[in-house]
Structure formats: C-alpha cells, structure tokens
Amino acid sequence: MTLLQSRVSPIATIQHLLKRLLLVAIIGFLCFFWATPPASAGLNDDRFDGNIYVIYAGNGSLVPSKSTLADSLKRERPAILVFYADDSRDSKQYALIVSRFQEFYGRAATIIPVAIDSIALDTEYPPTEPARYYKGLIPQTVVIDQKGKVVFDEVGQVPFEQVDDVLREVFDLLPRSESVELKRRSFNEFNAELSE
C-alpha cells in the first residue's frame, strides 16, 4: 500500500471530528445538568431561601421599609409592624398577607417588616423602635394608631380580615359589611389594579 492509498479522505476526517465533538458536547451537557442540584426553595419548610417578600409574596418593595417607626409616629401616621424571619415557614406563608396590607393600606399607613435576627432581646428600647413591641414569637403583627397607641398585637398567621377590621377603625372607614367590596381586575402583564 502506498502512502497515497493509505491517506483518509478529508470528508471522512471531518465526519470523524464532528462525531467526537458531538459526543463531547452531549457528555458535557449531561454532566452539567446532572451535577446541578434543583432549586430548593420551599414555602413549607424552615430553610433560608432569601427575602421572603420577594420570593413568596412577589413584593420586593416591602423590605427594607421606606420609612421608620419614628418617622411614622412623628407624622402621626399609623404603622403596621410585622416581625418575621426569612427562615421560618410561618413567616413565609404570612408574607402574602403582609403584601395585602400594603395593597390596601400602603398609602395611608407605614408598613414595617422587621427581621427578628437584628433584635437584641435583653435591651430596653424606646417607643420609636419597633423592637420594643416584639414578644419573642413570629410572625407577630402590631398596629399602632396615629397617636402612637398599640391597637392590635397578635402572634401567628392572623387573617387579613382581622387586621383590616382594626385598620378600618383606625382610619374611620365603614365596616366591611357596609362597604363596597374591592375586587381585582383581570390580570394582564401591564397592571393588576383594584376596582369596585
């Protein structure tokens, strides 16, 4: 056999290289997806997943709060304090209710979610600090009226309606049974407004 006869055609060489490249690409693709763990965020566990208001309520505007309790009291504006932990199942589930507080009362009241990780329990706090109102359990919801008086203080996943009743009194609104029920308009990608 001569040197010319033992030569492989250029087309066969290209086909062989393409087969090898395809095999390497398939193996690389499988290794990448096989070795990558699935997302592990869970509403029903006590694992840290990140900011619960972004992940579970779809509302990143709640944390950090735009105003402080001191500012709210100075302006004689009601405040809603919600004590939570990002790695608490109960807090994760309650995040959607807190988002509803903002939806209905965000323009008239200051909503202040407070991460309990930053609270020193053995410290005495002034009335202008949210930590003063913390009882040691989460989630905890505290409503402070325009005069700085605590008008609601409950631990646990409090129904929206229970807090709404208190806020209706604070703002001198009609009771829910006598007022027009607010309903969501149909959702599209541009708005999710409320209508009567």
C-alpha positions in Angstrom: 0.0 0.0 0.0 1.4 3.3 -0.9 1.3 6.5 1.0 -1.3 7.9 -1.2 -3.6 4.9 -0.9 -3.4 4.9 3.0 -4.5 8.5 3.2 -8.0 9.1 4.6 -10.2 11.4 2.7 -10.8 14.9 4.1 -14.6 14.3 4.3 -14.1 11.2 6.5 -11.7 13.2 8.7 -14.3 16.0 9.2 -17.1 13.4 9.9 -14.9 11.7 12.5 -14.1 15.1 14.2 -17.8 16.1 14.1 -18.8 12.8 15.8 -16.2 13.3 18.5 -17.3 16.9 19.1 -21.0 15.9 19.2 -20.1 13.1 21.8 -18.1 15.6 23.9 -21.0 18.1 23.8 -23.6 15.5 24.8 -21.4 14.3 27.7 -20.7 17.9 28.8 -24.5 18.8 28.6 -25.4 15.7 30.6 -22.7 16.3 33.3 -23.8 20.0 33.7 -27.5 19.2 34.2 -26.9 16.0 36.2 -24.5 17.7 38.6 -26.6 20.9 39.1 -29.0 20.5 42.0 -32.6 21.5 41.6 -33.9 24.7 43.2 -34.8 24.0 46.8 -37.0 27.0 47.8 -40.0 25.8 49.8 -42.9 27.5 51.3 -43.5 24.7 53.8 -40.0 24.4 55.3 -37.7 26.4 57.7 -34.8 26.8 55.2 -33.4 30.2 54.2 -34.3 30.9 50.6 -33.7 34.6 50.5 -36.0 37.6 51.0 -39.4 36.0 51.7 -41.3 39.1 50.5 -39.6 38.9 47.0 -39.8 35.1 46.7 -43.2 34.2 48.2 -45.2 37.5 48.0 -43.7 38.8 44.8 -43.2 42.2 46.6 -39.7 43.4 46.9 -40.8 46.9 47.9 -41.6 45.9 51.5 -38.1 45.2 52.7 -36.3 47.4 53.6 -39.2 49.6 54.7 -39.3 53.1 53.1 -40.0 54.8 56.4 -39.1 54.2 60.1 -41.4 53.9 63.1 -40.0 57.2 64.5 -40.9 59.0 61.2 -44.4 57.4 61.2 -45.1 58.5 64.8 -43.7 62.0 64.2 -46.0 62.4 61.2 -49.0 60.9 63.2 -49.3 58.1 60.6 -50.5 54.6 61.6 -47.9 51.9 61.4 -48.1 48.1 60.9 -45.1 46.2 62.3 -44.6 42.6 61.2 -41.9 40.7 62.9 -40.6 37.8 60.8 -37.6 35.6 60.0 -36.6 34.6 56.4 -36.0 31.0 57.5 -39.5 30.5 59.1 -42.2 28.5 57.4 -44.9 30.6 59.2 -43.3 33.8 58.1 -43.0 32.6 54.5 -46.7 31.7 54.4 -47.7 35.0 56.1 -45.7 37.2 53.6 -48.6 37.2 51.2 -50.9 38.7 53.9 -48.4 41.4 54.7 -48.3 42.2 51.0 -52.0 42.6 51.0 -51.7 45.1 53.9 -49.6 47.2 51.6 -52.0 46.7 48.7 -54.9 48.2 50.7 -53.2 50.5 53.2 -49.8 51.2 51.9 -50.6 54.9 51.0 -52.1 55.7 54.4 -50.1 53.6 56.8 -46.4 52.7 57.2 -45.8 49.0 56.8 -42.6 47.9 58.5 -41.5 44.3 58.3 -38.9 43.7 61.0 -36.4 40.8 60.7 -36.0 39.5 64.2 -32.4 38.5 63.6 -31.3 42.0 64.4 -33.2 42.4 67.7 -31.3 42.2 71.0 -33.8 40.7 73.5 -32.0 42.0 76.6 -32.1 45.6 75.6 -34.6 48.3 76.6 -36.0 50.1 73.5 -37.8 53.5 73.3 -41.3 53.6 71.8 -39.9 54.8 68.5 -38.1 51.5 67.9 -40.0 48.5 66.5 -38.0 46.1 68.7 -39.8 47.5 71.8 -43.1 45.7 70.6 -41.6 42.3 69.9 -42.9 39.4 72.1 -40.4 36.8 71.1 -42.6 34.8 68.6 -43.1 35.1 64.9 -44.9 36.1 62.8 -46.2 38.9 65.0 -48.4 41.8 63.8 -48.6 45.1 65.7 -50.8 48.0 64.6 -50.0 51.4 66.1 -52.5 54.2 65.5 -51.9 57.9 64.7 -51.5 58.7 68.4 -48.8 56.1 69.0 -51.2 53.7 70.8 -51.0 49.9 70.2 -54.4 48.9 68.9 -53.6 45.4 67.7 -50.9 42.9 68.8 -51.2 39.3 67.7 -48.8 36.4 67.2 -49.3 33.9 64.4 -50.7 33.9 60.9 -53.5 36.4 61.5 -56.2 36.6 58.8 -56.2 39.7 56.7 -59.8 40.5 57.7 -58.9 40.6 61.4 -56.2 43.3 60.8 -58.5 45.0 58.2 -61.2 45.4 60.8 -58.8 47.2 63.2 -57.4 49.4 60.4 -60.9 50.3 59.3 -61.5 51.6 62.9 -58.1 53.5 62.9 -59.0 55.2 59.6 -62.7 55.7 60.5 -63.8 53.6 57.5 -67.1 51.8 57.1 -67.1 48.2 58.4 -66.5 45.6 55.7 -70.2 44.5 55.8 -71.3 48.1 54.9 -68.8 49.0 52.3 -68.3 48.1 48.6 -66.1 45.1 48.3 -62.9 45.7 46.4 -62.1 43.2 43.7 -59.1 42.7 41.4 -59.5 43.5 37.8 -58.5 40.7 35.4 -54.7 40.5 35.4 -52.6 41.2 32.4 -48.9 41.8 32.1 -49.2 45.6 32.5 -51.4 46.0 35.5 -53.2 44.4 38.4 -55.3 47.2 39.7 -58.2 47.1 42.1 -61.7 48.0 41.0 -65.0 48.4 42.8 
